[in-house]
Amino acid sequence: MSRLTHRAGRAGPALHPLALALLLASACAAADDDGAGQDSRAPDAVSGDALQTVTVTARRREENAQDVPTPITTLSGETLDKQRIYRLQDLQQALPSVNVAYIHARQSSLAVRGIGNNPASDGLEGSAGIYLDNVYLGRPGMAIFDLLDVEQLDLLRGPQGTLFGKNTTAGVLNITTRKPTFTPESSVEASGGENGYFQGKGSFSGPLTDTLAGRLSVYRTRDDGFLNNLADNRTLLGGEREGLRGQLLFKPDDDFSLRWINEYNSENSTQGSGVIYGAPALFWKRASLVGANPLLGHANIDGRQNVSVHQNASSLEANWNLAGGFTLTSISAYRYWHFNPANDSDQLNVPVIRDLGYEVHDRQFSQEIRLASPSGGAFDYVLGAYAFKQDLGNRYFTDLGPLADLDLIGANLNALNNVSSTSYGKIDTQSYALFAQGTWHLTDRLDFTAGLRGTYEEKDAKVQRYAPEGGAAVRGLAAAVRASQAGAYDSGDLHLHNAAPSALLSLSYRFDDNLLGYASLSHGEKSGGVNLTVGSAPSAGADSLLVGPERANDAELGIKSTLFDRRLLLNANLFWTGINGYQATTYYQPPGSLTGFQVLANAGKLRSRGLEFEATALPFRGLTLNFNGSYNDVTYLSFKDAPCPAEISTQPGAPATCDLSGKRVMGASKWIANLNGEYQWQLEDRLQPYVTASYAYRSEAEGTLDDSALSKIPGYGLANFSVGVRRDLGDGQLDASLWLKNAFDKDYYLAVTTASNGLYVGSPGQPRMAGVTLRYDF
């Protein structure tokens, strides 16, 4: 039986003005106008009867992707538009070995090869790094906005610590946006669809003077949502997002230029809503005790559900072409991110938990300097330095209702009824690194690459919970329960420091002009972190809030080929990754406590191994086919003190921990396959009709870390179709299309989380939606 059975649809949103303003001023420094991705195309772009070259900057210099000895999948902005991929969570329908666990902007994570499923960890960076225009994003939620005016998106798999700013043990998602141009170009687009969906986008670029160009990109997206709430017939999982990016490109000559980017994004939505996905007998018993009537596969809440997110950012990238062919690059950046939720987290239509959540403020500063040697000699290299500072603070709040005791404890002691509690956490991170990577061209066909990075990080943190407010005066057992769950606590000053190396050794051999083979060994290390919530500290001590580093060793063996006069691209690779101290969100229940907490901890050792494959083909003129897929076997080799699944932990006399050694890692589908194609042809009167189709499949996955049978996510496949026509009109081209997403209306889930009394809450994906898009490029 389908878990998700109630949806709601409405029509007709109106576009509201974008209430944003951005001030741009010129400055004097330098950047290379031919930077990353400026003239690149994704593998599906064609020129006549041959595939075009894809340019990437995976090694911090422009190269043909087929010449880079590492697994890379590239999507152009054109591909994202054709497949209507405009949010981070949509990327798992187009990329191999990728899982995006999405609940809302704070509880989101990007995992590569099954590594990195760490949502909602404010005191720790992700295992997979996300970069926007060469700037590392300290929180995954910084990328949970519409992908606006993207030039190219590159997925690099495996540890990438030797050249990218922050150590990453799983991989890197590198997003490059379109630059200002000295030739005028503009694009406007409007889309409308079911459930009140509307999206408007615009991009305008051109010269301001002979040496200064500007670009302005804006969007606004809204929808009514699709999840019906039984308690009051609200429609959830809808809302509004809007954003703006303004850029200046100063280029006085061919050797000297600077790109200044300013960005703003906001969201006001009911994201974070979910359905009852699975629950043990205890949950249903307690729900009956408080007079609630929850239903599997439905939302039925009585409280407020809202998420408010605001973000702004500014970055400067300067490049100098120096004497002798050297290139010097400087990237300075600042980002601010604010997340503020309101959550009815008990999933019940009675007042048990009125509100619960984490408000987060995050500021980050980064500076990177790189020097790239000229290419074409016997040896080329890149070396540099990186500094990163992050100041993050959160506020954890709980506001319990009059039925809290009956639901959370099972008896009315007046211990938690109508009690409110607030705690604050803060962490200051400082990270510094020196790095270098060089390639020796031993022969015309054989290359040897070595890279090394040394990173030093310090983290200072503190967690403090104030005395509870409200509730009846209590003593004895009730007072003890209240103190254990909401009593005042101060962790004192917490400190972590870590010095970590990252390294790469790689051999590549070009068998001929169209076939490259490679093998590599790499090591990556990610520093530890701090749980920014009281959680286990009162019973287990403040040191239980600390999380140790995560270390990865990786081996790759692969080929890259271009065949049949550049009509077929075929790449494949085998990989093996071992992780020690894997950082994952677990569940901790203090001895004698009636409720538990989600905490971040080192989950032990795991192994990820498998095969990845991608191909692009031009069978005949007008038809382009893309296919990528992966087989990932991701298993805990040792995880003896893991949380127990709810069907065990809620039983009388249940063990405190369970052994998950040999079990699959959460969120990691063994099989992933993505297929898409486009056929276009030419008619008279400058008409160019086209049809597109895509199908994305993922096999079943563990929904939560505890390996519960109640939280498993079944495998699913999603099909998308579109049909349209392009026509030259005036000085531009008009594109009109009809599209259908999730054409067969498949129920699927983006994540599953744990809640009180063993409840598992599912975050459902978008149901079938039809719509129309009009676009004009001029």
Buried (B, 14 or more C-beta within 10 A) or exposed (E): EEBBEBBBBBEEBEEEEBEBEBEBEEEEBBBBBBBBBBEBBBBBBBEEEEBBBBBBBBBBBBBBBBBBBBBBBBBBBBBBBBBBBBBBBBBBBBBBBBBBBBBBBBBBBBBBBBBBBBBBBBBBBBBBBBBBBBBBBBBBBBBBBBBBBBBBBBBBBBBBBBBBBBBBBBBBBBBBBBBBBBEEBBBBBBBBBBBBBBBBBBBBBBBBEEBBBBBBBBBBBBBBBBBBBBBEEBBBBBBBBBBBBBBBBBBEEEBBBBBBBBBBBBBBBBBBBBBBBBBBEBBBEBBEBBEBEBEBBBBBBBBEBBBBBBBBBBBBBBBBBEEEEEBBBBBBBBBBBBBBBBBBBBBBBBBBBBBBBBBBBBBBBBBBBBBBBEEEEEEBBBBBEBBBBBBBBBBBBBBBBBBBBBBBBBEBBBBBBBBBBBBBBBBBBBBBBEBBBBBEBEEEEEBBBBBBBBBBBBBBBBBBBBEBEEBEEBEEEBBBBBBBBBBBBBBEEBEBEBEBBBBBBBBBBBEEEBBBBBBBEBBBBBBBBBBBBBBBBBBBEBEBBBBBBBBBBBBBEBBBBBEEEBBBBBBBBBBBBBBBBBBBBBBBBBEEBBBBBBBBBBBBBBBBBBBBBBBBBBEEEBBBBBBBBBBBBBBBBBBEBBBBBBBBBBBEEBEEBBBBBEBBBBBBBBBBBBBBBBBBEEEEEEEBBBBBBBBBBBBBBBBBBBBBEBBBBEBBBBBBBBBBBBBEEEEBBBBBBEBBBBBEEBBBBBBBBBBBBBBBBBBBBBBBBEBBBBBBBE
